Each structure stands twice: as C-alpha cells, then as structure tokens.
Amino acid sequence: MAYTVYVLYSEKYDRLYIGQSEDLERRLAQHSRGEIFSTRPYLPMKLIYSERVFFAF
C-alpha cells in the first residue's frame, strides 16, 4: 500500500498544512475547491513538498 505525504503552504497566512492521501491529485483538487475544512480558511495554498511512502503489512 502506498500513500503520498504532502505539505501545502499558504503565502497569504504563512501557514503550513501536512497531509497524506492515496490519491494526491484528487486530494489537491478537493483542497483547491475548498472542500477540506482544515485548509478552507487559508486558500489559496500551494504544494511545496510531496513524497511517496510505501507500507508493507
């Protein structure tokens, strides 16, 4: 199983948000549309880092 850990940054509010997702493109679209409660007040946010992480259970 693989996830992407990512960091978003809001220049306007100088805030970072750290998240994880199995589908980064879908999740970033949700953030951009204001669908994510945690980041909605800080839009726009830009992706500044992402890393694919693999888990073996």
Buried (B, 14 or more C-beta within 10 A) or exposed (E): EEBBBBBBBBEEEEEEBEBEBEEBEEBBEBBBEEEBEEBEEBBEBEEEEBEEEEEEE
